[in-house]
Amino acid sequence: MSDLTVFTPERTYAQALDERDPLASLRERFFLPAAGKKTALYFTGNSLGCQPKGAKSYVEAELKDWAKLGVEGHLHAKNPWLPYHETFSAPMARIVGAKPHEVVMMNGLTVNLHLMMATFFRPQGRRRKILMEADAFPSDLYAAKSQLRWHGLDPREDLLLLRPREGEHTLRTSDILDVLETWGADIALVLLGGVNYYTGQWFDMPTITASAREKRIRIGWDLAHAAGNVPLQLHDWGADFACWCSYKYLNGGPGGVAGCFIHEQHHADKTLPRLAGWWGHDKETRFEMGPDFRPIPTAEGWQLSNAPVLQMAAFRASLDLFEEAGMEALRSKSLLMGNYFRQLLESRLPELPFQIITPKEDHARGCQFSLLTNERGKALFDFLTAAGVICDWREPNVIRVAPVPMYNRFDDIWQLVDLLVAFVEKK
């Protein structure tokens, strides 16, 4: 890929970048939504990824085997359903930086967070608090508060919330570390979003994880906006657990199966409690239907139910593309797209009608840009929507746009900025 040392604001420069993009052909392997008679400018892969064209054939193959084989498909389908989930562990582990036996695809994201907290949130004595960011995704807050209440605790006292400094929008790593230092003996669990859904800030995960571990605090990460977006090394960083969905950057389809990482150091620890289900039971004796639970000594031991094969089939198509492209190449393009977006804005709109609250530094952001708007923010959002841009609005006044390297082009970014210029000039 070209760098930006010879940047020009003309559209021909964006088109030249697309011509030299080694990942450009991936776009043709996705369905992109329409806006009237033209292809939409789709910038909401941070909310729902586009459909890979290969998803249909994968799902149809399982439907055909279901029609032809019925229950026998568990053993005799072309891709037998009984071990179907096992095929996802290795490619997913490469995306999140784990060992295959540390990863399992199962359930939905919040279900997995509850399962992980059932194991890793064990309040005792003064060590009973959960540390989160104040603007975490609401579902995470609901889950954490309900876990506190489940243990007879009061969220008003035992939920520690990290807030930015006055006049700032993102959290400083040093401030997070200060809280861990001050409250370390009182914190039972750190639960943060790897990339914050609202601001797009990518937290310094290795530094925060190391600090929590040093203070003997369990730490888990919600990677809904990080998996498939930024490079991760969960095993090496030493997180206790992590959970993610598959329908955002991973393009797994609406309501797609979620993922879970559990560090191998916990797999054989029989002192850890868990909520058990039969699909987590030892595979050799599972169908003996015995009354006593014997967990599989891997992340699979936290499974509850058998795999949602049709959802997983759709997800296979996207994982094929991740395997083909590789996270390193995707990240390289993502950074270039983000830098191009900023540089084009600075060139064509010196006085922005919004503030970018996503960090500028490469190490602190992924694909998403959060635009903090003024009193005309909703009018801007409506203007973009009418012009064929699919982005999203987050109350009270943020527009989120995410140039995704799998299927977005540099020319998409140029057209988006051109519309922003048109909005300003229209005023």
DODO-456635 format. One record per residue (C-alpha): residue in one letter; x, y, z. Coordinates in nm, 4 decimals, always signed. Each point is the difference from the previous one (the first is absolute). Example, Ala and Ser with C-alpha at 12.3 -4.5 7.8 and 13.67 -1.06 7.14 Angstrom:
REM DODO-456635
NODE r        X        Y        Z
NODE A  +1.2300  -0.4500  +0.7800
NODE S  +0.1370  +0.3440  -0.0660
REM end
This chain:
REM DODO-456635
NODE r        X        Y        Z
NODE M  +0.0000  +0.0000  +0.0000
NODE S  +0.1064  +0.3568  -0.0647
NODE D  +0.0648  +0.2316  +0.2913
NODE L  -0.1354  +0.3528  +0.0315
NODE T  +0.3202  +0.1928  -0.0609
NODE V  -0.1251  +0.1160  -0.3400
NODE F  -0.3570  +0.0610  +0.1124
NODE T  -0.2308  +0.2083  -0.2161
NODE P  -0.3679  +0.0718  +0.0732
NODE E  -0.1167  -0.0866  -0.3503
NODE R  -0.2210  -0.3026  -0.0592
NODE T  +0.2556  -0.1438  -0.2372
NODE Y  +0.2339  -0.0549  +0.2959
NODE A  -0.2606  -0.2098  +0.1806
NODE Q  -0.0594  -0.1985  -0.3173
NODE A  +0.3734  -0.0550  -0.0387
NODE L  +0.0170  -0.1362  +0.3535
NODE D  -0.2802  -0.2413  -0.0842
NODE E  +0.1816  -0.1130  -0.3136
NODE R  +0.3109  -0.0815  +0.2048
NODE D  -0.1927  -0.1640  +0.2842
NODE P  +0.0995  -0.3700  +0.0256
NODE L  -0.3283  -0.0703  +0.1836
NODE A  -0.2221  +0.1777  -0.2526
NODE S  -0.1431  -0.3231  -0.1420
NODE L  -0.1575  -0.0887  +0.3363
NODE R  -0.2696  +0.2606  -0.0593
NODE E  -0.1399  -0.2032  -0.2902
NODE R  -0.0585  -0.2909  +0.2366
NODE F  -0.2537  +0.1890  +0.2086
NODE F  -0.3531  +0.1173  -0.0603
NODE L  -0.0177  +0.3757  +0.0597
NODE P  -0.3367  +0.1609  +0.0811
NODE A  -0.1660  +0.2232  -0.2558
NODE A  -0.1070  +0.3604  +0.0369
NODE G  -0.2609  +0.0454  -0.2672
NODE K  +0.1529  -0.1062  -0.3304
NODE K  +0.3603  +0.0296  +0.1148
NODE T  +0.2207  -0.1789  +0.2487
NODE A  -0.0147  +0.1566  +0.3440
NODE L  +0.3063  +0.1438  +0.1689
NODE Y  -0.0012  -0.2569  +0.2805
NODE F  +0.1867  +0.1104  +0.3127
NODE T  -0.1698  -0.2101  +0.2692
NODE G  +0.2120  -0.3137  +0.0071
NODE N  +0.0518  +0.0919  +0.3660
NODE S  -0.3683  -0.0825  +0.0515
NODE L  -0.0756  -0.2692  -0.2605
NODE G  +0.2480  -0.1231  -0.2566
NODE C  -0.1044  -0.0543  -0.3592
NODE Q  -0.0977  -0.3464  -0.1208
NODE P  +0.2756  -0.2067  -0.1622
NODE K  -0.1272  -0.1418  -0.3277
NODE G  +0.1175  -0.3451  +0.1037
NODE A  -0.2311  -0.0106  +0.3028
NODE K  -0.3015  -0.1165  -0.1978
NODE S  +0.1663  -0.3135  -0.1365
NODE Y  +0.1297  -0.0985  +0.3446
NODE V  -0.3471  +0.0332  +0.1560
NODE E  -0.1683  -0.1758  -0.2911
NODE A  +0.2390  -0.2953  +0.0364
NODE E  -0.1139  -0.0517  +0.3593
NODE L  -0.3658  +0.0433  -0.0934
NODE K  +0.0382  -0.2667  -0.2675
NODE D  +0.1654  -0.2401  +0.2424
NODE W  -0.2730  +0.0680  +0.2558
NODE A  -0.2675  -0.0766  -0.2626
NODE K  +0.1796  -0.3119  -0.1225
NODE L  +0.1358  -0.1440  +0.3230
NODE G  -0.2074  +0.1332  +0.2877
NODE V  +0.1602  -0.0891  +0.3318
NODE E  +0.2660  -0.2058  -0.1764
NODE G  +0.1567  +0.3275  -0.1098
NODE H  +0.1639  +0.0243  +0.3403
NODE L  +0.2381  -0.2737  -0.1106
NODE H  -0.0434  -0.0358  -0.3745
NODE A  -0.0453  +0.3509  -0.1411
NODE K  +0.2769  +0.1140  -0.2310
NODE N  +0.1075  +0.2170  +0.2935
NODE P  -0.1276  -0.2066  +0.2963
NODE W  -0.1951  +0.2117  +0.2466
NODE L  +0.1182  -0.1730  +0.3152
NODE P  +0.3533  +0.1483  -0.0168
NODE Y  -0.0998  +0.2947  -0.2238
NODE H  +0.1133  +0.2670  +0.2446
NODE E  +0.3500  -0.1476  +0.0203
NODE T  +0.0908  +0.1237  -0.3483
NODE F  -0.0267  +0.3622  +0.1148
NODE S  +0.2501  -0.0086  +0.2845
NODE A  +0.3232  +0.0177  -0.2017
NODE P  -0.0938  +0.2830  -0.2420
NODE M  -0.1665  +0.1971  +0.2791
NODE A  +0.3047  -0.0498  +0.2220
NODE R  +0.2162  +0.1552  -0.2706
NODE I  -0.2234  +0.3082  -0.0018
NODE V  +0.0049  +0.0539  +0.3783
NODE G  +0.3547  -0.1197  +0.0698
NODE A  -0.0749  -0.3171  +0.1936
NODE K  +0.0637  -0.3720  -0.0066
NODE P  -0.2783  -0.1987  -0.1696
NODE H  -0.0942  -0.1827  +0.3189
NODE E  -0.0511  +0.3376  +0.1716
NODE V  -0.2770  +0.1026  -0.2401
NODE V  -0.3557  -0.1226  -0.0455
NODE M  -0.2870  +0.1424  -0.2038
NODE M  -0.3281  -0.0213  +0.1905
NODE N  -0.3135  +0.1862  +0.1115
NODE G  -0.0374  +0.3782  -0.0201
NODE L  +0.2362  +0.2623  +0.1334
NODE T  -0.1844  +0.0955  +0.3189
NODE V  -0.0760  -0.3652  +0.0776
NODE N  +0.3728  -0.0685  -0.0175
NODE L  +0.0791  +0.2986  +0.2208
NODE H  -0.2365  -0.1380  +0.2625
NODE L  +0.1592  -0.3454  -0.0279
NODE M  +0.3458  +0.1490  +0.0423
NODE M  -0.1058  +0.2110  +0.2962
NODE A  -0.1551  -0.3075  +0.1598
NODE T  +0.3511  -0.1455  -0.0024
NODE F  +0.2280  +0.2987  +0.0436
NODE F  -0.1995  +0.2491  +0.2076
NODE R  +0.0333  -0.1479  +0.3490
NODE P  -0.0395  +0.2846  +0.2506
NODE Q  +0.1505  -0.0675  +0.3414
NODE G  +0.0370  +0.2384  +0.2919
NODE R  +0.1028  +0.3469  -0.1125
NODE R  +0.0995  -0.1288  -0.3474
NODE R  -0.3433  +0.0202  -0.1576
NODE K  -0.0087  +0.2873  -0.2494
NODE I  -0.0218  -0.0079  -0.3806
NODE L  +0.1927  +0.2641  -0.1961
NODE M  -0.1422  +0.1133  -0.3352
NODE E  -0.0021  +0.3057  -0.2238
NODE A  -0.2958  +0.2304  +0.0670
NODE D  -0.1000  +0.0060  -0.3667
NODE A  +0.0237  -0.3748  -0.0499
NODE F  -0.2589  -0.1539  -0.2292
NODE P  -0.3228  -0.0029  +0.2032
NODE S  -0.0413  -0.3779  -0.0160
NODE D  +0.3349  -0.0416  +0.1766
NODE L  -0.1113  +0.2377  +0.2734
NODE Y  -0.3287  -0.1860  +0.0388
NODE A  +0.1855  -0.3301  +0.0256
NODE A  +0.2512  +0.1266  +0.2559
NODE K  -0.2652  +0.1653  +0.2165
NODE S  -0.2114  -0.3140  -0.0030
NODE Q  +0.3019  -0.2095  +0.0982
NODE L  +0.0650  +0.2307  +0.2941
NODE R  -0.3621  -0.0282  +0.1107
NODE W  +0.0169  -0.3796  -0.0466
NODE H  +0.2762  -0.0028  +0.2606
NODE G  -0.2015  +0.2221  +0.2348
NODE L  +0.2072  +0.3097  -0.0789
NODE D  -0.1076  +0.3531  -0.0832
NODE P  +0.1100  +0.1340  -0.3421
NODE R  -0.0094  +0.3524  +0.1401
NODE E  +0.2871  -0.0952  +0.2282
NODE D  +0.1728  -0.2881  -0.1724
NODE L  +0.0064  +0.1062  -0.3665
NODE L  +0.3018  +0.2242  -0.0606
NODE L  -0.0378  +0.2034  -0.3166
NODE L  +0.2901  +0.1587  -0.1875
NODE R  -0.0736  +0.3476  -0.1350
NODE P  +0.2148  +0.2287  -0.2160
NODE R  +0.1480  +0.3130  +0.1475
NODE E  -0.2025  +0.3180  -0.0177
NODE G  -0.0080  +0.1265  -0.3590
NODE E  +0.1332  -0.3285  -0.1428
NODE H  -0.1866  -0.2801  -0.1753
NODE T  +0.2275  -0.3008  +0.0346
NODE L  +0.1741  -0.1687  +0.2910
NODE R  +0.3688  +0.0435  +0.0709
NODE T  +0.1840  -0.3246  +0.0646
NODE S  +0.1808  +0.1641  +0.2910
NODE D  -0.3327  +0.0821  +0.1644
NODE I  -0.1184  -0.3603  -0.0364
NODE L  +0.3232  -0.1202  +0.1580
NODE D  -0.0420  +0.2507  +0.2831
NODE V  -0.3453  -0.1398  +0.0755
NODE L  +0.1396  -0.3535  +0.0025
NODE E  +0.2722  +0.1143  +0.2370
NODE T  -0.2394  +0.1809  +0.2317
NODE W  -0.2828  -0.2518  +0.0015
NODE G  +0.1892  -0.3189  -0.0824
NODE A  -0.0695  -0.1772  +0.3298
NODE D  -0.3748  +0.0676  -0.0437
NODE I  -0.0384  -0.1064  -0.3648
NODE A  -0.1038  -0.3575  -0.0779
NODE L  -0.0375  +0.0444  -0.3771
NODE V  +0.1038  +0.2401  -0.2737
NODE L  -0.2381  -0.0135  -0.2967
NODE L  +0.0755  +0.2441  -0.2820
NODE G  -0.0797  +0.0269  -0.3681
NODE G  +0.3125  -0.0551  -0.2071
NODE V  -0.1205  +0.2742  -0.2345
NODE N  -0.2615  +0.2278  +0.1519
NODE Y  -0.3191  -0.0104  -0.2048
NODE Y  -0.0763  +0.3724  +0.0412
NODE T  +0.3349  +0.1738  -0.0416
NODE G  +0.1865  -0.2630  -0.2024
NODE Q  +0.2911  +0.0109  +0.2472
NODE W  +0.2157  -0.3127  +0.0018
NODE F  +0.1236  -0.0455  +0.3549
NODE D  +0.3581  -0.0915  +0.0810
NODE M  -0.1020  -0.3595  +0.0638
NODE P  +0.3418  -0.1527  +0.0793
NODE T  +0.0920  +0.2723  +0.2510
NODE I  -0.3380  -0.0062  +0.1754
NODE T  -0.0060  -0.3807  +0.0056
NODE A  +0.3496  -0.0162  +0.1470
NODE S  -0.0920  +0.2490  +0.2718
NODE A  -0.3125  -0.1941  +0.0971
NODE R  +0.1868  -0.3309  +0.0098
NODE E  +0.2752  +0.1535  +0.2141
NODE K  -0.2681  +0.0925  +0.2535
NODE R  -0.1622  -0.3457  -0.0207
NODE I  -0.3136  +0.1430  -0.1577
NODE R  -0.1908  -0.2083  -0.2540
NODE I  -0.0295  +0.1794  -0.3342
NODE G  -0.2290  -0.0591  -0.2951
NODE W  -0.0526  +0.1885  -0.3242
NODE D  -0.3079  +0.0604  -0.2126
NODE L  +0.1405  -0.0123  -0.3531
NODE A  -0.3224  +0.0704  -0.1889
NODE H  +0.1664  +0.2978  -0.1717
NODE A  +0.3523  -0.1412  +0.0027
NODE A  -0.0159  -0.3534  -0.1439
NODE G  +0.0731  +0.0192  -0.3714
NODE N  +0.0795  +0.3696  +0.0359
NODE V  +0.3294  +0.0337  +0.1885
NODE P  +0.2906  -0.2419  +0.0592
NODE L  -0.0383  -0.1948  +0.3236
NODE Q  +0.2280  -0.2282  +0.2022
NODE L  -0.2281  -0.1285  +0.2731
NODE H  +0.2130  -0.2970  +0.0994
NODE D  +0.3236  +0.1933  +0.0263
NODE W  -0.1629  +0.2912  +0.1806
NODE G  -0.1384  -0.2419  +0.2586
NODE A  -0.3642  +0.1052  +0.0137
NODE D  -0.2135  -0.2388  +0.2029
NODE F  -0.2814  +0.0080  -0.2550
NODE A  -0.1427  +0.1934  -0.2911
NODE C  -0.3306  -0.0070  -0.1867
NODE W  -0.1099  +0.1349  -0.3363
NODE C  -0.2823  -0.0119  -0.2510
NODE S  +0.0475  -0.0994  -0.3643
NODE Y  -0.2410  +0.2304  -0.1804
NODE K  +0.2021  +0.3230  -0.0034
NODE Y  +0.3496  +0.0003  -0.1519
NODE L  -0.0122  -0.3805  -0.0254
NODE N  -0.2980  +0.0069  -0.2420
NODE G  -0.1742  -0.2977  +0.1603
NODE G  -0.3545  +0.1180  -0.0689
NODE P  -0.2723  +0.1521  +0.2210
NODE G  -0.0064  -0.1675  +0.3396
NODE G  +0.2989  -0.2125  -0.1017
NODE V  +0.1641  -0.2400  +0.2417
NODE A  +0.2321  +0.1594  +0.2567
NODE G  +0.3517  -0.0958  +0.1054
NODE C  +0.1796  -0.0554  +0.3251
NODE F  +0.3639  -0.0192  +0.1082
NODE I  +0.1028  -0.1626  +0.3263
NODE H  +0.3720  -0.0047  +0.0772
NODE E  +0.1426  -0.3485  +0.0158
NODE Q  +0.1219  +0.0542  +0.3565
NODE H  -0.3626  -0.0416  +0.1125
NODE H  -0.0977  -0.3076  -0.2015
NODE A  +0.0974  -0.2626  +0.2547
NODE D  -0.0834  +0.2024  +0.3115
NODE K  -0.2756  -0.2010  +0.1666
NODE T  -0.0452  +0.2630  +0.2709
NODE L  -0.1532  +0.2414  -0.2483
NODE P  -0.3802  -0.0092  +0.0054
NODE R  -0.1940  +0.0132  -0.3221
NODE L  -0.3522  -0.0241  -0.1347
NODE A  +0.0039  -0.3383  -0.1700
NODE G  -0.1780  -0.1454  -0.3012
NODE W  +0.0303  -0.3289  -0.1817
NODE W  +0.2003  +0.1272  -0.2978
NODE G  +0.2783  +0.0906  +0.2406
NODE H  +0.0097  -0.3594  +0.1269
NODE D  +0.2838  -0.2388  -0.0849
NODE K  -0.0563  -0.1073  -0.3610
NODE E  +0.0858  -0.3647  +0.0608
NODE T  -0.2743  -0.0475  +0.2580
NODE R  -0.2496  +0.2743  -0.0957
NODE F  -0.2544  -0.2403  -0.1475
NODE E  +0.0082  -0.2336  +0.2956
NODE M  -0.2334  +0.2594  +0.1489
NODE G  +0.1492  -0.0276  +0.3481
NODE P  -0.1093  +0.2281  +0.2843
NODE D  +0.3417  +0.1467  +0.0791
NODE F  +0.1607  +0.2735  -0.2079
NODE R  +0.3548  -0.0633  -0.1220
NODE P  +0.1239  +0.3125  -0.1810
NODE I  +0.2066  -0.0122  -0.3174
NODE P  +0.3451  +0.1305  +0.1047
NODE T  -0.0009  +0.2819  -0.2573
NODE A  -0.2106  +0.3099  -0.0636
NODE E  -0.2629  -0.2400  -0.1368
NODE G  -0.0677  -0.1036  +0.3590
NODE W  -0.1988  +0.3209  +0.0491
NODE Q  -0.2482  -0.0870  -0.2746
NODE L  -0.3631  -0.0527  +0.0905
NODE S  -0.1813  -0.1170  -0.3115
NODE N  +0.0771  -0.1488  -0.3383
NODE A  +0.1109  +0.2296  -0.2797
NODE P  -0.2393  +0.2228  -0.2021
NODE V  +0.1105  -0.1524  -0.3290
NODE L  -0.1903  +0.2266  -0.2398
NODE Q  +0.1398  +0.3141  +0.1627
NODE M  +0.3470  -0.1483  +0.0027
NODE A  -0.0264  -0.1018  -0.3644
NODE A  -0.0496  +0.3627  -0.1026
NODE F  +0.2969  +0.1007  +0.2132
NODE R  +0.2297  -0.2473  -0.1784
NODE A  -0.0117  +0.2127  -0.3138
NODE S  +0.1428  +0.2997  +0.1819
NODE L  +0.2685  -0.2010  +0.1790
NODE D  +0.1157  -0.1246  -0.3399
NODE L  +0.0636  +0.3608  -0.0995
NODE F  +0.1834  +0.0795  +0.3246
NODE E  +0.2207  -0.3032  -0.0560
NODE E  +0.0717  +0.1152  -0.3534
NODE A  +0.0716  +0.3642  +0.0838
NODE G  +0.1619  -0.0303  +0.3439
NODE M  -0.0380  +0.2464  +0.2866
NODE E  +0.3352  +0.1658  -0.0714
NODE A  -0.1023  +0.1069  -0.3494
NODE L  -0.3467  +0.1039  +0.1129
NODE R  +0.1452  +0.2106  +0.2797
NODE S  +0.2480  +0.1644  -0.2358
NODE K  -0.2788  +0.1055  -0.2346
NODE S  -0.2205  +0.1101  +0.2891
NODE L  +0.2654  +0.2352  +0.1318
NODE L  +0.0620  +0.1434  -0.3441
NODE M  -0.3717  +0.0578  -0.0529
NODE G  -0.0302  +0.1739  +0.3355
NODE N  +0.2969  +0.2244  -0.0625
NODE Y  -0.1310  +0.0819  -0.3463
NODE F  -0.3410  +0.0912  +0.1469
NODE R  +0.1555  +0.2405  +0.2500
NODE Q  +0.2346  +0.1554  -0.2531
NODE L  -0.2774  +0.0488  -0.2528
NODE L  -0.2207  +0.1638  +0.2622
NODE E  +0.2798  +0.2363  +0.1045
NODE S  +0.0655  +0.0895  -0.3630
NODE R  -0.3566  +0.0555  -0.1140
NODE L  -0.1720  +0.1041  +0.3242
NODE P  +0.2356  +0.2085  +0.2128
NODE E  -0.2980  +0.0959  +0.2189
NODE L  -0.1731  -0.3269  +0.0766
NODE P  -0.3722  -0.0066  +0.0887
NODE F  +0.0883  -0.2615  +0.2638
NODE Q  +0.2828  -0.1170  +0.2255
NODE I  +0.1658  -0.3372  -0.0519
NODE I  +0.0113  -0.1479  +0.3498
NODE T  +0.1678  -0.3235  -0.1093
NODE P  +0.3720  +0.0139  +0.0865
NODE K  +0.2291  +0.1009  -0.2835
NODE E  +0.2858  -0.2338  +0.0940
NODE D  +0.0129  -0.3263  -0.1941
NODE H  +0.0449  -0.2060  +0.3156
NODE A  -0.3162  +0.1417  +0.1547
NODE R  -0.2593  -0.0514  -0.2731
NODE G  -0.1446  -0.2514  -0.2412
NODE C  -0.2245  +0.0576  -0.3017
NODE Q  -0.2634  +0.2141  +0.1677
NODE F  -0.0108  +0.3783  +0.0153
NODE S  -0.2416  +0.1643  +0.2406
NODE L  -0.1057  +0.3478  -0.1057
NODE L  -0.1267  +0.2165  +0.2858
NODE T  -0.2417  +0.2383  -0.1696
NODE N  -0.1432  +0.3386  +0.0889
NODE E  -0.3617  +0.1106  +0.0029
NODE R  -0.0247  -0.0860  -0.3714
NODE G  +0.1152  -0.3555  +0.0548
NODE K  -0.3326  -0.1696  -0.0682
NODE A  -0.0448  +0.2117  -0.3116
NODE L  +0.3441  -0.1143  -0.1170
NODE F  -0.0861  -0.3631  +0.0658
NODE D  -0.3287  +0.0325  -0.1889
NODE F  +0.1797  +0.1719  -0.2882
NODE L  +0.2499  -0.2857  -0.0261
NODE T  -0.2755  -0.2614  +0.0172
NODE A  -0.1953  +0.1711  -0.2779
NODE A  +0.3178  +0.0039  -0.2116
NODE G  +0.0428  -0.3772  +0.0282
NODE V  +0.2409  -0.0232  +0.2939
NODE I  -0.0709  -0.2743  +0.2543
NODE C  +0.1604  +0.1038  +0.3281
NODE D  -0.1541  +0.0157  +0.3461
NODE W  -0.1135  +0.2507  +0.2575
NODE R  +0.0695  -0.0475  +0.3700
NODE E  -0.1759  +0.2182  +0.2514
NODE P  +0.0440  +0.2691  +0.0933
NODE N  +0.2058  +0.1336  -0.2909
NODE V  +0.2537  -0.2436  -0.1498
NODE I  +0.0168  -0.1297  -0.3565
NODE R  +0.2070  -0.3165  -0.0370
NODE V  +0.1667  -0.0865  -0.3309
NODE A  +0.2248  -0.3005  -0.0509
NODE P  +0.2015  -0.0508  -0.3199
NODE V  +0.0434  -0.3798  +0.0067
NODE P  +0.2970  -0.1350  -0.1982
NODE M  -0.1851  -0.3140  -0.1098
NODE Y  -0.2403  +0.1834  -0.2300
NODE N  +0.0342  +0.3784  +0.0243
NODE R  +0.2019  +0.1946  -0.2563
NODE F  +0.2038  +0.3162  +0.0269
NODE D  -0.2415  +0.1424  -0.2533
NODE D  -0.2849  -0.0623  +0.2462
NODE I  +0.1846  +0.2204  +0.2474
NODE W  +0.0532  +0.2689  -0.2627
NODE Q  -0.3736  +0.0013  -0.0795
NODE L  -0.0876  +0.0214  +0.3704
NODE V  +0.2256  +0.3016  +0.0487
NODE D  -0.1385  +0.1588  -0.3150
NODE L  -0.3481  -0.0276  +0.1505
NODE L  +0.1221  +0.1556  +0.3242
NODE V  +0.1380  +0.2911  -0.2032
NODE A  -0.3329  +0.0316  -0.1792
NODE F  -0.1847  +0.0138  +0.3324
NODE V  +0.2229  +0.2793  +0.1298
NODE E  -0.0298  +0.1958  -0.3253
NODE K  -0.3762  -0.0496  +0.0013
NODE K  -0.0178  +0.1936  +0.3292
REM end
